[in-house]
Amino acid sequence: MAEDLLDSPEKTDVPGVGPLLAAAVAGVGGAERPGQVKMAEAVAHAIESGEHLAVQAGTGTGKSLAYLVPAVRHAVSENACVVVSTATIALQRQLVERDLPRLAESLTPLLGREPAFAILKGRRNYLCLHRMQVEEPDDPDEILFDAQSVSATGRQVQRIHEWAETTETGDRDELVPGVSEQAWRQVAVSARECLGAQRCPFGTECYAERARDKAGEADVVVTNHALLAIDALEEFQVLPEHDVAVIDEAHELVDRVTSVATAELSASAVEFAARRCGRLIEDDLADRLKEAGEALQPLLADTPAGRMDVLPQVLGGALLAIRDAAYGCATALRTTLKTTEDDAERLGAGRAALTALEEIHDTAGRLLETFETDLASRHDVVWLDRPFNEDSRRPTALRVAPLGVGGLLRERLFGRRTTVLTSATLSLGGSFEPLARQWGLPPLGTAAGAPADGAAEAAEPSEPPEGDAKKDGGQRPLRWSGLDVGSPFDHARSGILYIARSLPQPGRDGLPEAYLTELTELIEAAGGRTLGLFSSMRAAKQAAEALRGRLAQPLLCQGDDSTSQLIKQFTDDEATCLFGTLSLWQGVDVPGPSLRLVVIDRIPFPRPDDPLSSARQRAVAAQGGNGFMAVAATHAALLLAQGAGRLLRSMTDRGVVAILDPRLATARYGTFLRSSLPPFWTTFDSATVKAALRRLDTAD
């Protein structure tokens, strides 16, 4: 069937995917690659059959064209819309500014019309013309800022106003350099705060409405995982009607959806809501909420940080008071707003205040509801988040997050439209199922809701029983398949995986001296050219401080400057080394001789005290599964694969991935982790690796 889809037009005179892909590749001056063709076939088949697809496509495969071509073909032939979701701004820009314009130009002669595309983000990403004209209410974190910080924010807001005179889109990402979240909040609104195009004096000029209108006419709409999650979570429609979704950077999907579904409650947020509504309703109601927020502050200060399995009675009473006070304020405010519908400025302030009140009320209620059921039946986890840095502007807050998002994705995403998930890293331990179970997809070969052997281990933690995907009121089995189209790189010839089996196991008190010695010798052999990926910022800084006195090569550490500037310096000077943590594991693309060695200090398991990860492990174990493998090992495997993937970014790249943690070779779970990595030639011999690095350095 895939061959028919490649070569034969169906239903319309639109050519098959094969001729379209050939035209697209020629249009960008490239050459078709076997993995790209195979992926395009699979995506075309998924769209035609309605079977969901997870496809792993290594760097250099050309996966963007491989999914865009069948997506555009479907949209044009069926007069439908396809949504493409990404995790990063960089990929969004690549799609909208480079890939889609070139694709549209190449395919227009074959399609008979030019395919239309658009980018759509959440409303808060666009400048609000009405908010710019009215005085911004007090910021919830203002009490934490000193005069200098407030002044800096004022300068940023002024720069936004100057930019507003020239921008055509009002898109925050076009403002370079960017501004702080505090400054942007003063010129943007959320969907709940928005007056609506009919009531707003600037409705006809609204940037967000223009973006929505353009998206409504597009064949392909590019968005982000956060907005995709909002579209699934909210009762109202955010994205245009679409029957196919392509999720690129799908390894990030669960974390991004979890983030959107996470709520927090702080004393400053309660007081902020009270101040906002106090200008619009009776003082005694607002004072009641303000006092409830003030009472919360010392309770949070006395509560230990970390996961909360039991709600202290006094804290429960404070949350109940906050919930009820917020409800009273919101009820009074809704009555007030009915009499101010013709006053846009007052209505805007009222909507903003009501949004703050509803968030306070809903979060307090969600926190209380979590503790109303026994531990084994909960679908949320609660913890107290206290910043490690006393100078942090982030307040101490209660957070509540879902144990899993698979039920939501299964019902609201996979149950409603055909979905293609793709990334360079989706297969972990040689299987797609570790990530698929987090997405809420059933084990391969079974229908949703029909357990197979070992289903307890594959199940997502604490899934609600009503989570099965439904369509038209009935259950619908979810069919999906996984495909690895490989990579154009010859990993075994281009790279070495070195596991330092002779080193001691990592400890809790920083990097052992043996690690620092090994790291120094590896970097010297490579002549610099090293990306150091560390499991914590503390370890990265420790290594940087220790090695700066030992190395002749320049050494940069994350935090010395903006991450983008550090990466530029690292790229421009071949001898330079760059050390850092999480964002560098996935955010660095440095082809060529500037990167010959990637060093990973230890297996990146979640912290044992991480509230969400530990709760998820416990929930899987309670269902009879292996919580460590399903959660911690899967997390580590994904990051290891992403980190190792920094090495080969072009066909001429060569080098070494060195992992200093010997557990990768000695622990039982090491086999699973190693099989998640690219198929480099593997060695445990330090001398062999250093000799190879010296040869590379000489050749460069």
C-alpha positions in Angstrom: 0.0 0.0 0.0 2.9 2.4 0.8 4.2 2.0 -2.7 0.8 2.9 -4.1 0.7 6.0 -1.9 4.2 7.0 -3.2 3.4 6.8 -6.9 -0.3 7.0 -7.5 -2.7 9.9 -7.0 -5.9 9.1 -5.1 -9.3 10.7 -5.2 -8.0 13.8 -6.9 -5.5 14.8 -9.5 -2.9 15.7 -6.9 0.3 13.7 -7.5 1.5 11.0 -5.2 3.9 11.5 -2.4 6.8 10.2 -4.5 6.8 12.9 -7.2 6.1 15.5 -4.6 9.0 14.5 -2.4 11.3 14.4 -5.4 10.3 17.9 -6.4 10.7 19.2 -2.8 14.1 17.7 -2.4 15.2 19.2 -5.8 13.8 22.5 -4.8 16.1 22.7 -1.7 19.1 21.5 -3.7 19.3 18.2 -1.9 19.3 14.5 -2.7 16.7 12.0 -1.6 17.9 9.8 1.2 16.6 6.2 1.8 15.5 7.1 5.4 13.6 10.1 4.1 11.8 8.2 1.4 10.9 5.4 3.9 9.6 8.0 6.4 7.5 9.8 3.8 5.9 6.4 2.8 5.1 5.6 6.4 3.6 9.1 7.1 1.5 8.9 4.0 0.2 5.4 5.0 -0.6 6.7 8.5 -2.6 9.6 7.2 -4.5 7.3 4.8 -5.1 4.5 7.3 -5.7 6.5 10.4 -3.1 4.5 12.3 -0.9 6.5 14.6 2.9 6.5 13.8 6.0 6.9 15.9 9.0 7.4 13.7 12.6 7.8 14.8 14.7 9.6 12.3 18.3 10.4 13.0 20.0 13.8 12.4 20.6 14.3 8.7 17.6 12.2 7.6 15.6 15.2 6.3 12.6 14.4 8.5 11.0 17.8 8.1 10.4 17.3 4.4 9.5 13.6 5.0 6.4 14.6 7.1 5.7 18.0 5.5 5.3 16.6 1.9 2.6 14.0 2.8 1.0 16.5 5.2 0.7 19.2 2.5 -0.6 16.6 0.0 -3.3 15.5 2.4 -4.3 19.1 3.2 -4.6 20.2 -0.4 -6.3 17.0 -1.7 -8.8 16.8 1.1 -9.2 20.6 1.7 -8.2 19.9 5.3 -5.7 21.3 7.9 -2.7 19.6 9.3 -1.1 20.9 12.6 2.6 20.6 13.1 3.7 21.0 16.7 7.3 21.5 17.9 9.0 21.9 21.3 11.5 24.6 20.4 11.3 28.1 18.9 14.4 27.2 16.8 12.5 24.4 14.9 9.4 26.6 14.6 11.5 29.2 12.9 13.2 26.7 10.6 9.8 25.4 9.5 8.1 28.7 8.9 11.1 30.7 7.6 12.9 28.1 5.6 11.3 24.7 5.0 7.7 25.6 4.3 8.4 28.6 2.0 10.8 26.5 -0.1 8.4 23.6 -0.1 5.4 25.7 -1.2 7.4 27.2 -4.1 8.6 23.7 -5.2 5.1 22.0 -5.0 2.9 24.8 -6.4 3.3 23.7 -10.0 2.4 20.1 -9.1 -0.5 20.9 -6.7 -2.2 23.4 -8.9 -2.2 26.0 -6.2 0.2 27.4 -3.6 -0.2 25.7 -0.2 -0.7 28.1 2.6 0.9 27.9 6.0 0.8 29.9 9.2 2.3 29.9 12.7 0.0 30.1 15.8 1.0 30.5 19.4 -0.8 31.2 22.6 -2.4 34.6 23.0 0.1 35.6 25.6 2.8 35.4 23.0 1.3 38.4 21.1 1.4 42.1 22.0 -2.0 43.3 23.2 -2.8 46.8 21.9 -5.5 47.4 24.5 -3.2 46.4 27.5 -0.6 48.8 26.2 -3.1 51.7 26.5 -4.1 51.0 30.1 -2.2 51.2 33.4 -0.9 47.8 34.3 -2.1 46.6 37.8 0.5 45.7 40.4 2.6 42.7 39.5 2.3 39.7 41.9 6.1 39.5 42.4 6.6 43.2 42.7 7.2 43.0 46.4 10.2 40.9 45.7 11.9 43.4 43.4 14.2 46.2 44.4 14.0 49.7 42.8 16.8 48.8 40.4 14.9 45.8 39.1 11.7 47.7 38.7 13.6 50.4 36.8 15.2 47.8 34.5 11.7 46.4 33.8 10.5 49.9 33.0 13.3 50.3 30.4 12.3 47.0 28.8 8.6 48.0 28.6 9.7 51.2 26.9 11.6 49.2 24.4 8.5 47.1 23.8 6.5 50.3 23.0 9.2 51.4 20.6 9.1 48.0 18.9 5.3 48.1 18.7 5.6 51.0 16.3 7.2 48.8 13.6 6.1 45.2 14.2 3.6 43.7 11.8 2.9 40.5 13.8 3.3 41.5 17.5 5.0 38.2 18.0 7.2 38.3 21.1 9.8 36.1 19.5 10.5 38.9 16.9 11.7 41.2 19.7 15.5 40.7 19.8 17.0 40.8 22.3 14.1 39.5 24.4 12.6 41.0 27.6 11.8 39.5 31.0 8.5 37.8 31.7 7.7 40.5 34.1 8.0 43.2 31.4 6.1 41.2 28.8 3.2 40.6 31.2 2.5 44.3 31.2 1.7 44.3 27.4 0.1 40.9 26.9 -3.0 39.0 28.1 -4.0 35.4 28.4 -7.0 34.0 26.6 -9.1 34.3 29.8 -8.1 38.0 30.3 -8.9 39.0 26.7 -12.0 41.1 26.2 -12.7 39.5 22.9 -12.5 41.0 19.4 -16.1 42.2 19.5 -15.7 44.2 22.8 -12.1 45.3 22.5 -11.6 48.8 20.9 -8.6 47.3 19.1 -10.3 44.1 18.0 -9.9 44.7 14.3 -6.2 45.4 14.7 -5.5 42.6 17.2 -2.3 40.6 16.4 -3.5 37.4 18.1 -6.8 37.5 16.1 -4.9 38.1 12.9 -2.8 35.1 13.6 -5.9 33.0 14.3 -7.6 34.2 11.2 -4.5 33.3 9.1 -4.2 29.9 10.7 -7.9 29.2 10.0 -7.1 29.6 6.2 -3.9 27.6 6.2 -3.2 24.1 5.0 -0.4 23.6 7.5 -0.4 25.4 10.9 2.8 25.3 12.9 2.4 25.6 16.7 4.1 24.4 19.9 3.5 21.6 22.3 2.2 24.0 25.0 -0.6 25.3 22.8 -1.3 21.7 21.6 -1.8 20.8 25.3 -4.0 23.8 26.0 -6.1 22.8 23.0 -6.5 19.4 24.6 -7.1 20.7 28.2 -9.5 23.5 27.6 -13.1 23.1 26.8 -12.9 25.8 24.1 -11.1 25.3 20.8 -7.7 26.9 20.4 -6.3 25.4 17.2 -8.1 25.3 13.9 -10.1 22.2 13.1 -7.7 19.5 11.9 -7.7 15.8 11.3 -4.0 15.2 11.3 -1.3 16.3 13.9 2.4 15.9 13.4 4.4 16.2 16.6 8.1 16.9 16.0 10.5 16.8 18.9 8.0 14.3 20.3 10.5 13.2 23.0 9.6 16.5 24.8 5.8 16.0 24.5 5.1 14.5 28.0 7.2 17.1 29.8 5.6 20.0 27.9 2.0 18.8 28.5 2.8 18.1 32.2 4.1 21.7 32.5 0.9 23.1 31.1 -1.2 20.9 33.4 0.8 22.0 36.5 -0.6 24.7 38.8 1.0 26.6 41.7 -0.2 28.7 44.6 1.9 31.2 46.5 1.1 33.8 49.1 2.1 36.6 46.7 -0.2 35.4 44.0 -3.1 35.4 46.5 -2.3 38.9 47.6 -1.9 40.0 44.0 -5.4 38.7 43.2 -6.8 40.5 46.2 -5.2 43.8 45.2 -6.6 43.5 41.6 -10.1 42.8 42.6 -10.1 45.2 45.5 -10.5 48.1 43.1 -13.7 46.7 41.7 -15.6 45.0 44.5 -16.4 45.7 48.2 -13.4 46.1 50.4 -14.4 43.5 53.0 -14.5 40.7 50.4 -11.1 41.7 49.0 -9.7 42.1 52.5 -10.8 38.6 53.4 -8.8 37.2 50.5 -5.8 39.3 51.4 -5.8 38.1 55.0 -6.1 34.5 53.8 -3.0 35.1 51.6 -1.1 36.7 54.5 -2.0 33.6 56.7 -0.5 31.3 54.1 2.9 32.9 54.0 4.2 31.7 57.4 2.7 28.3 56.9 4.6 27.8 53.7 7.8 29.0 55.4 7.4 26.3 58.1 6.5 23.5 55.7 9.4 21.3 54.5 10.2 21.4 50.8 9.4 18.4 48.7 6.6 16.0 48.0 3.6 16.1 50.3 1.7 12.9 50.8 -0.3 14.2 53.8 -1.9 17.7 54.1 -1.2 19.3 57.5 -4.5 20.3 59.0 -3.6 23.9 59.5 -2.4 24.2 55.9 -5.6 22.6 54.7 -7.6 25.1 56.7 -5.6 27.9 55.0 -6.3 26.5 51.5 -10.0 26.2 52.3 -10.1 29.8 53.4 -8.3 30.9 50.2 -10.6 28.9 48.0 -13.8 30.2 49.6 -12.6 33.8 49.7 -11.6 33.7 46.1 -15.0 32.3 45.2 -16.7 35.1 47.0 -14.6 37.7 45.3 -15.1 36.2 41.9 -18.9 36.0 42.4 -19.1 39.7 43.3 -16.8 40.6 40.5 -18.9 38.8 37.9 -21.9 40.8 39.1 -19.9 44.1 38.8 -18.7 43.2 35.3 -22.2 42.9 34.0 -22.7 46.6 34.6 -19.4 47.7 32.9 -19.7 46.0 29.5 -19.5 49.3 27.7 -16.4 50.5 29.6 -13.5 48.7 27.9 -10.8 49.9 30.3 -12.8 48.9 33.4 -13.9 45.6 31.7 -10.3 44.8 30.9 -9.2 45.3 34.5 -12.1 43.2 35.6 -11.3 40.4 33.3 -7.7 40.4 34.5 -8.8 40.3 38.1 -11.3 37.6 37.5 -8.7 35.4 35.8 -6.4 35.8 38.8 -9.2 34.9 41.1 -10.3 31.9 39.1 -6.7 30.6 39.0 -6.4 31.0 42.8 -9.8 29.3 43.4 -9.2 26.4 41.0 -5.7 25.7 42.3 -6.7 25.8 45.9 -9.6 23.5 45.2 -7.4 21.1 43.2 -4.9 20.9 46.0 -7.6 20.1 48.5 -9.2 17.5 46.3 -5.9 15.7 45.8 -5.8 14.8 49.5 -9.5 13.7 49.7 -8.6 10.3 48.2 -6.2 7.7 49.4 -2.7 7.8 48.1 -3.0 4.9 45.7 -6.0 6.5 44.0 -4.6 10.0 43.4 -4.0 11.3 39.9 -2.1 14.4 41.1 1.1 14.9 43.1 1.6 17.9 45.4 4.9 19.4 46.6 6.3 22.5 48.2 8.7 24.2 45.9 11.2 26.4 47.7 14.0 28.1 45.7 17.5 27.0 46.6 18.8 30.5 46.0 17.6 33.0 48.7 18.0 35.8 46.1 15.6 34.1 43.7 12.6 36.1 42.6 10.5 33.0 42.4 8.3 32.7 45.5 7.9 29.6 47.7 4.8 27.9 46.3 2.7 24.8 46.5 2.7 23.0 43.2 0.3 20.3 41.9 0.9 18.3 38.7 -0.6 15.2 37.1 1.0 11.9 37.8 0.6 11.1 34.1 -0.7 12.7 31.0 -1.3 9.5 29.0 -5.0 9.5 29.7 -5.4 13.1 28.5 -3.3 12.4 25.3 -5.1 9.2 24.6 -8.6 10.7 24.8 -8.0 14.3 23.5 -5.3 13.7 20.9 -5.0 10.1 19.7 -8.7 9.5 20.1 -9.7 12.4 17.9 -7.1 12.7 15.0 -4.4 10.8 13.3 -1.1 11.6 14.9 2.5 11.2 13.8 5.2 11.5 16.4 8.8 12.0 15.4 12.2 12.8 16.8 15.8 11.7 16.5 15.3 9.9 19.8 12.1 7.8 20.4 13.3 4.2 20.6 14.7 3.5 24.1 16.3 0.2 24.9 15.5 -0.9 21.3 11.7 -0.2 21.7 9.2 2.5 21.2 7.1 1.3 24.1 8.8 3.1 27.0 7.7 6.5 25.5 4.5 5.1 24.0 3.2 4.1 27.5 3.8 7.7 28.7 1.8 9.0 25.7 -1.0 6.7 26.7 -0.7 4.3 23.7 -1.4 0.6 24.4 1.3 -2.0 24.1 1.9 -2.9 20.4 -0.4 -5.7 19.3 -3.2 -4.8 21.8 -6.2 -2.5 21.7 -6.5 0.3 24.2 -7.9 -1.1 27.5 -7.0 -4.7 26.6 -4.1 -5.7 28.9 -1.3 -7.9 27.5 1.3 -9.9 29.4 3.3 -7.5 31.5 0.7 -4.8 31.0 1.1 -3.7 34.6 4.7 -2.7 33.9 3.7 -0.9 30.7 0.8 1.0 32.3 1.1 4.6 33.0 0.9 5.5 36.7 -2.6 6.3 38.1 -4.6 6.4 34.9 -8.2 7.3 35.4 -10.5 4.4 34.3 -12.5 6.6 32.0 -9.3 7.6 30.1 -9.8 5.2 27.2 -10.0 7.0 23.8 -13.6 7.6 22.7 -15.1 8.8 19.5 -18.8 9.4 18.9 -19.5 8.2 22.4 -17.9 4.8 22.0 -14.5 3.2 22.7 -12.2 3.2 19.7 -9.1 0.9 19.7 -5.9 2.8 19.1 -3.7 1.3 16.5 -0.1 2.5 16.2 3.2 1.4 14.8 6.8 2.3 15.4 9.4 2.8 12.7 13.2 3.6 12.9 14.4 4.9 9.5 18.0 5.0 10.8 20.5 7.6 10.2 22.7 8.6 7.3 25.7 8.5 9.7 28.0 5.5 9.9 28.2 5.7 13.7 30.6 2.7 14.1 33.1 4.3 11.8 32.6 7.9 12.8 32.4 7.8 16.6 33.7 5.9 19.6 31.6 5.3 22.8 34.0 5.2 25.7 32.7 4.0 29.0 35.1 4.6 31.9 34.6 1.3 33.6 37.7 1.6 35.7 36.6 4.8 37.4 34.9 4.7 40.8 31.1 5.1 41.0 30.0 8.7 41.3 29.4 10.0 44.8 27.1 12.6 46.3 29.8 15.0 47.3 30.8 16.3 43.9 33.1 14.9 41.2 35.8 12.5 42.5 39.3 13.5 41.7 39.7 10.5 39.4 36.9 12.0 37.2 38.7 15.4 37.0 41.9 13.7 36.1 40.3 11.6 33.4 38.4 14.6 32.0 41.6 16.6 31.9 43.5 13.9 30.0 40.7 13.5 27.5 40.4 17.2 26.8 44.2 17.5 26.4 44.2 14.6 23.9 41.4 16.2 21.9 43.1 19.6 21.9 40.1 21.2 23.5 37.0 20.9 21.3 35.0 19.4 24.2 31.3 19.7 25.2 31.0 18.7 28.8 27.4 17.6 29.8 26.9 17.5 33.5 24.0 16.2 35.6 23.9 19.3 37.7 25.1 22.9 37.5 27.0 22.3 40.7 29.1 19.6 39.0 29.6 21.7 35.8 30.9 24.6 37.9 33.1 22.3 40.0 34.7 20.8 36.9 35.2 24.2 35.3 36.9 25.7 38.3 39.1 22.7 38.8 40.2 22.4 35.1 40.8 26.0 34.4 44.0 25.7 36.3 45.1 22.6 34.5 44.2 23.2 30.9 45.9 25.3 28.3 42.6 25.5 26.3 39.9 28.1 26.9 37.0 26.8 29.0 33.5 28.3 29.2 30.8 27.4 31.7 27.1 27.8 31.4 26.2 30.9 33.3 29.3 32.9 32.3 27.1 34.5 29.6 23.9 33.8 27.7 23.7 30.3 26.5 23.5 31.4 22.8 26.6 33.5 23.2 28.5 30.7 24.8 27.6 28.3 22.0 28.7 30.9 19.5 32.1 31.3 21.2 32.5 27.6 21.4 31.7 27.2 17.7 34.0 30.0 16.6 37.1 28.9 18.5 38.1 25.3 17.8 40.2 24.9 20.9 37.5 26.1 23.3 35.6 23.8 25.7 32.1 24.4 27.0 30.6 22.9 30.2 27.0 23.0 31.1 23.8 21.2 32.1 20.4 20.4 30.9 19.8 22.9 28.1 23.1 21.9 26.5 22.1 18.2 26.4 19.5 18.9 23.7 20.2 22.4 22.5 23.6 22.3 20.8 24.2 21.9 17.1 27.9 22.3 16.3 29.1 20.5 13.2 32.7 20.5 12.2 36.1 20.5 14.1 34.9 22.6 17.0 33.4 19.5 18.6 35.3 16.3 18.7 34.6 15.1 22.3 31.3 14.9 24.2 31.8 14.1 27.9 29.0 13.0 30.2 29.9 13.0 33.9 27.2 10.5 35.1 24.0 8.8 34.1 21.4 11.5 34.3 18.8 9.9 36.6 16.2 12.2 38.1 17.1 13.4 41.6 15.9 10.9 44.2 14.0 13.7 45.9 12.3 15.0 42.7 8.7 15.1 43.7 7.1 14.2 40.4 9.5 11.6 39.3 9.5 9.8 42.7 5.7 9.9 42.8 5.5 8.4 39.3 7.9 5.6 40.3 5.9 4.8 43.3 2.7 4.7 41.3 4.1 2.3 38.7 5.4 0.1 41.5 2.0 0.1 43.2 0.5 -1.3 39.9 3.0 -4.1 39.9 5.5 -2.6 37.5 9.1 -1.6 37.8 9.0 2.1 38.7 12.7 2.6 38.4 12.9 1.3 34.9 9.6 2.8 33.7 10.4 6.3 35.0 14.0 6.9 36.1 15.8 4.7 33.6 13.6 5.9 30.8 14.3 9.5 31.7 18.1 8.8 31.8 18.0 6.8 28.5 16.3 9.7 26.7 18.8 12.3 28.0 21.8 10.0 27.3 20.7 9.5 23.7 20.1 13.2 23.3 23.5 14.1 24.8 25.4 11.5 22.7 23.5 12.9 19.6 25.5 16.2 20.0 28.6 14.6 18.5 27.7 13.8 14.9 25.9 16.7 13.2 27.3 16.5 9.7 28.6 13.7 7.4 32.2 14.6 8.0 32.1 14.8 11.8 34.2 12.4 13.8 34.8 12.0 17.5 34.2 10.4 20.9 31.4 10.3 23.4 32.9 9.6 26.8 30.7 8.6 29.7 32.6 8.7 33.0 30.0 6.8 35.0 31.1 3.1 35.2 27.5 1.9 36.1 26.7 2.1 32.4 29.0 -1.0 32.0 28.5 -2.7 35.3 24.9 -2.2 36.4 22.0 -4.4 35.3 20.1 -1.5 33.8 23.3 -0.6 31.8 22.2 -2.8 28.9 18.9 -0.9 28.5 20.7 2.4 28.6 23.5 1.4 26.2 21.0 0.1 23.7 19.3 3.5 23.7 22.5 5.2 22.4 23.6 5.5 18.8 25.5 2.5 17.6 29.1 3.8 18.1 32.0 1.5 18.3 32.4 0.9 22.1 35.5 0.5 24.2 36.4 0.6 27.9 40.1 1.3 27.3 41.2 4.9 28.1 44.5 4.7 26.2 42.8 3.6 23.0 40.4 6.6 23.2 43.0 9.2 24.0 45.2 7.9 21.1 42.2 8.3 18.7 41.5 11.8 20.0 45.2 12.8 19.4 45.0 11.5 15.8 41.9 13.5 15.2 43.5 16.6 16.7 46.5 16.2 14.4 44.3 15.6 11.4 42.3 18.8 12.1 
